[in-house]
Amino acid sequence: MHFVVKSFRTTFVEGRFAFAVATLGMIVMRAALFYAEGLPQIVSPANNYLWEPIAYLFTYPPLSLLASTLSVVVIAWIFSLLSSRFNLLRSRSNLPFTVPLFLLSLHPYLLVMTGDYISVVFILLAFFPLMGSYQKPDSYLCSFRAATLIAVASLFQIYALVLIPLWWIGERSMRGFRFRSFISALFGVFLVYVTLFSVYWVLDDIPGFMGKFLCFTSFSLPEIPFFSVLEWSGVVFIGLFFIFNMIFSIRIYLRDKVLTLSLMQFFVFLIVSLLLLQVVYWKETLFFLLLSIVLISYLNAYFYSKTTSKKHIYLAYAILLLMLLLYSSHLLP
């Protein structure tokens, strides 16, 4: 094994204190960003049922920062737990925990506590029953639990409902189509929303219940931003980085066990679908972009945990340096 690869694995992948150092580094990064720029003003949109009534609790900036930081830690912990419980990497790696911490601390927008974070947490939890249903012929309970978790996620961000039809690509890859599982999933969504409808019925606010679904008709294609040449270069470089990492990771997980292969293919499908949806709803929400960044973070964690190529490690150091430069641009005048 080349020295560059060995040192990378010793320091980042298998480092004994990587969890503590990464958590402390994330806190420092977010605190410095908060001190330099504060929190951007984000108006709570009317595309949710449960977040809007409690959003006022997080109007105090330090409390919003603390809540978003805890959410990022929870997201990273769920990825680490998912990887270890289903033995996706088949080796010890800190990257499923450390990579999400880093990627979710690079921009001031990510410092603000929103319902999107809560929604993402429930969606990630839905992967546990999905993975648990692998090759189980009678797995309708797993489908019910996953669909229920996604339905609960949609109470904090209504656009999470889009994942229900997309989710069946993952369900089919785990065990094939099962009609009973499909009905159980629909019943899980129905159970959540019939309970919610009952509350609005009692409050005599049926239009308030139905109005949230109108968000799906609010298409808003993005306008081309007025970036400088340097900013456009950074955007193109980061885009190419994620594309190349997805291609490189595909080459690696195609040789892995079937369970890991099915999950990683599902991740790639979700990322592409989410980014296309983000283009369609660009001015309405950034939920799809946030969730795609979270999923991309695991793709990168998987790829750099498995690779033994020094070229890939050099690429990792290059993108790490670039992202730190982009992060530093928010700290400098």
WOPE-V226068 format. One record per run of one state. SS is the DSSP state (2 for helix, 1 for strand, 0 for the rest). FROM is the first residue (numbers start at 1). LEN is the number of residues. If there is no record, write none. Layout:
SS_FROM_LEN ; SS_FROM_LEN
This chain:
0_1_2 ; 2_3_11 ; 0_14_4 ; 2_18_20 ; 0_38_13 ; 2_51_8 ; 0_59_2 ; 2_61_25 ; 0_86_9 ; 2_95_9 ; 0_104_4 ; 2_108_4 ; 0_112_3 ; 2_115_18 ; 0_133_7 ; 2_140_17 ; 0_157_1 ; 2_158_18 ; 0_176_3 ; 2_179_24 ; 0_203_3 ; 2_206_12 ; 0_218_2 ; 1_220_1 ; 0_221_8 ; 2_229_25 ; 0_254_4 ; 2_258_23 ; 1_281_1 ; 0_282_5 ; 2_287_20 ; 0_307_3 ; 2_310_20 ; 0_330_4
